[in-house]
Amino acid sequence: MGYNRAMHLKIFLKKKESAFTLIEVMIVIAIISVTSAIMLVSVSSQRVARDIQQSIQQAAAGIREVQNYALTGKKNSLGGSACYFGFGINPLALNTYQYLVSSRDPVTGNCGNPVVIQTVTLAGGVTFSDLNPNNVYFALPRGETATWNGSSFVNLGSGALPYQLNKSSQSASVCVYAAGLVKETVVGGTCP
């Protein structure tokens, strides 16, 4: 049997027709890349929202805990008679908050400057939006809300005291109302 050039050419052309061209492969890779990028951005955005929501829940739980200290008459771990328990943002790091206590001066009977009794760090790179000068305090024994003006405690009044938490371009808030209600907002929400 001799070499049949026409048959060999026919087989070669058939093989060539069944393969993908370089351009077709590049188009498929480009489509997969764009789809992956879109999915990655979506997953990343959901992760940020989850981190903020977890930190909102953590901060709200911290506020409720100090409120509970006041309502139950928790003993002051620093000694003395407690008159206010408070929640505030750590002025040295926006990703931490502090539990505070103010003790009654045994001589004057007045409540003194608040003192830090515990510091807690938020997880996931979430931070408070700014240093809110109006930390919230709860008076013993009924848990009335107040703020510290630098020399004395002042009733919270009406409205809400917001604590806004941020990560990337997303935010949410914990709102503390004068009546003692502590409310969490969803991501993107603010205190009414």
PLY file of the C-alpha trace (Angstrom):
ply
format ascii 1.0
element vertex 192
property float x
property float y
property float z
element edge 191
property int vertex1
property int vertex2
end_header
0.00 0.00 0.00
1.42 3.25 -1.04
1.35 6.65 0.54
-1.89 8.42 -0.27
-1.34 12.13 0.04
-5.01 13.02 -0.41
-6.08 10.69 2.39
-3.40 12.03 4.74
-4.51 15.63 4.01
-8.11 14.67 4.70
-7.20 13.17 8.11
-5.08 16.23 8.98
-7.93 18.60 8.12
-10.38 16.57 10.19
-8.12 16.82 13.23
-7.79 20.55 12.76
-11.58 21.01 12.66
-12.10 19.24 16.00
-9.70 21.46 18.02
-10.36 24.81 19.72
-8.66 27.90 18.40
-6.58 30.12 20.65
-9.16 32.90 20.40
-11.97 30.60 21.51
-9.95 29.49 24.55
-9.10 33.12 25.43
-12.79 34.12 25.22
-13.81 31.29 27.58
-11.05 32.28 30.05
-12.18 35.93 29.91
-15.81 34.96 30.63
-14.76 32.79 33.57
-12.53 35.60 34.92
-15.31 38.20 34.78
-17.80 35.84 36.43
-15.29 35.02 39.19
-14.57 38.70 39.82
-18.28 39.49 40.16
-18.77 36.60 42.60
-15.72 37.62 44.64
-16.99 41.19 45.06
-20.40 39.90 46.11
-18.97 37.49 48.68
-16.61 40.18 50.03
-19.51 42.62 50.46
-21.53 40.00 52.32
-18.55 39.29 54.61
-18.25 43.00 55.50
-21.98 43.19 56.27
-21.71 40.07 58.46
-18.72 41.49 60.36
-20.58 44.76 61.02
-23.73 42.96 62.13
-21.74 40.77 64.55
-20.00 43.85 66.00
-23.34 45.68 66.34
-24.69 42.72 68.30
-21.53 42.63 70.44
-21.69 46.37 71.22
-25.43 46.21 72.00
-24.77 43.27 74.33
-22.08 45.35 76.07
-24.49 48.24 76.58
-27.16 45.89 77.91
-24.60 44.32 80.23
-23.68 47.63 81.91
-27.39 48.48 82.06
-27.93 45.17 83.82
-25.09 46.01 86.26
-27.02 49.13 87.28
-30.38 47.39 87.51
-29.05 44.52 89.62
-26.83 46.67 91.83
-23.58 44.94 90.84
-20.80 45.46 93.35
-18.08 47.85 92.31
-14.95 45.77 91.67
-12.78 48.82 92.46
-14.30 49.28 95.91
-16.69 51.96 97.05
-20.36 52.32 96.34
-21.17 52.43 92.61
-23.67 55.04 91.45
-23.37 54.71 87.62
-22.21 52.03 85.21
-21.35 53.14 81.68
-20.43 52.17 78.15
-18.00 54.20 76.08
-15.65 54.13 73.11
-11.99 53.77 74.00
-10.38 57.13 73.09
-7.10 55.39 72.22
-8.50 52.86 69.73
-11.70 53.10 67.70
-12.05 49.31 67.55
-12.49 48.94 71.32
-15.09 49.94 73.88
-14.98 50.17 77.64
-17.13 49.37 80.63
-17.00 52.22 83.12
-18.03 52.69 86.74
-18.53 55.84 88.79
-18.29 55.53 92.56
-19.90 57.66 95.20
-17.46 59.85 97.16
-17.86 58.79 100.82
-17.28 62.37 102.05
-19.40 64.46 99.67
-21.84 61.78 98.54
-21.33 62.91 94.91
-20.57 60.56 92.05
-16.95 60.82 90.90
-15.25 60.60 87.52
-15.96 57.36 85.64
-13.17 54.76 85.73
-12.55 51.96 83.20
-13.22 48.48 84.59
-12.99 46.48 81.35
-11.97 47.00 77.71
-13.36 44.90 74.83
-12.06 44.76 71.23
-14.37 44.43 68.23
-13.50 41.64 65.79
-13.15 41.65 62.01
-11.66 45.12 61.51
-14.88 46.94 62.47
-14.46 50.34 64.15
-16.65 52.96 65.76
-17.18 55.92 63.42
-15.82 58.56 65.81
-15.17 59.30 69.44
-18.66 59.92 70.77
-18.11 62.28 73.71
-21.46 61.28 75.18
-20.83 57.84 76.62
-24.01 56.34 78.02
-24.39 55.67 81.75
-27.06 53.89 83.75
-27.80 55.04 87.30
-28.24 52.65 90.19
-30.74 51.29 91.19
-33.31 51.96 88.42
-31.06 52.22 85.35
-31.94 55.79 84.32
-29.85 56.90 81.33
-27.36 59.73 81.56
-24.22 61.17 79.96
-21.09 62.59 81.58
-20.33 66.24 80.76
-16.86 66.23 82.30
-17.89 67.23 85.80
-21.31 65.68 86.45
-23.93 63.31 85.07
-26.75 64.74 82.93
-30.00 62.95 82.04
-30.01 61.71 78.46
-33.19 63.59 77.63
-35.15 62.68 74.51
-33.98 61.10 71.29
-31.30 58.49 70.82
-27.61 58.32 71.54
-26.11 56.61 68.44
-23.00 54.45 68.26
-22.16 53.96 64.58
-19.86 51.13 63.50
-18.08 51.04 60.13
-16.10 48.73 57.91
-15.17 49.60 54.35
-18.03 51.77 53.10
-20.77 50.05 55.12
-22.12 51.01 58.54
-24.81 50.24 61.12
-25.75 51.70 64.50
-26.65 50.81 68.05
-29.16 53.31 69.44
-29.64 53.98 73.16
-32.88 55.79 74.02
-33.62 57.87 77.14
-36.04 55.23 78.44
-33.20 52.67 78.39
-34.15 50.87 75.17
-31.08 49.55 73.31
-31.83 48.96 69.61
-29.63 47.59 66.83
-30.02 48.76 63.23
-29.35 46.70 60.12
-26.39 47.48 57.88
-27.09 50.84 56.26
-29.53 51.87 59.01
-29.29 54.83 61.40
-30.98 55.80 64.63
-34.37 57.48 64.11
0 1
1 2
2 3
3 4
4 5
5 6
6 7
7 8
8 9
9 10
10 11
11 12
12 13
13 14
14 15
15 16
16 17
17 18
18 19
19 20
20 21
21 22
22 23
23 24
24 25
25 26
26 27
27 28
28 29
29 30
30 31
31 32
32 33
33 34
34 35
35 36
36 37
37 38
38 39
39 40
40 41
41 42
42 43
43 44
44 45
45 46
46 47
47 48
48 49
49 50
50 51
51 52
52 53
53 54
54 55
55 56
56 57
57 58
58 59
59 60
60 61
61 62
62 63
63 64
64 65
65 66
66 67
67 68
68 69
69 70
70 71
71 72
72 73
73 74
74 75
75 76
76 77
77 78
78 79
79 80
80 81
81 82
82 83
83 84
84 85
85 86
86 87
87 88
88 89
89 90
90 91
91 92
92 93
93 94
94 95
95 96
96 97
97 98
98 99
99 100
100 101
101 102
102 103
103 104
104 105
105 106
106 107
107 108
108 109
109 110
110 111
111 112
112 113
113 114
114 115
115 116
116 117
117 118
118 119
119 120
120 121
121 122
122 123
123 124
124 125
125 126
126 127
127 128
128 129
129 130
130 131
131 132
132 133
133 134
134 135
135 136
136 137
137 138
138 139
139 140
140 141
141 142
142 143
143 144
144 145
145 146
146 147
147 148
148 149
149 150
150 151
151 152
152 153
153 154
154 155
155 156
156 157
157 158
158 159
159 160
160 161
161 162
162 163
163 164
164 165
165 166
166 167
167 168
168 169
169 170
170 171
171 172
172 173
173 174
174 175
175 176
176 177
177 178
178 179
179 180
180 181
181 182
182 183
183 184
184 185
185 186
186 187
187 188
188 189
189 190
190 191
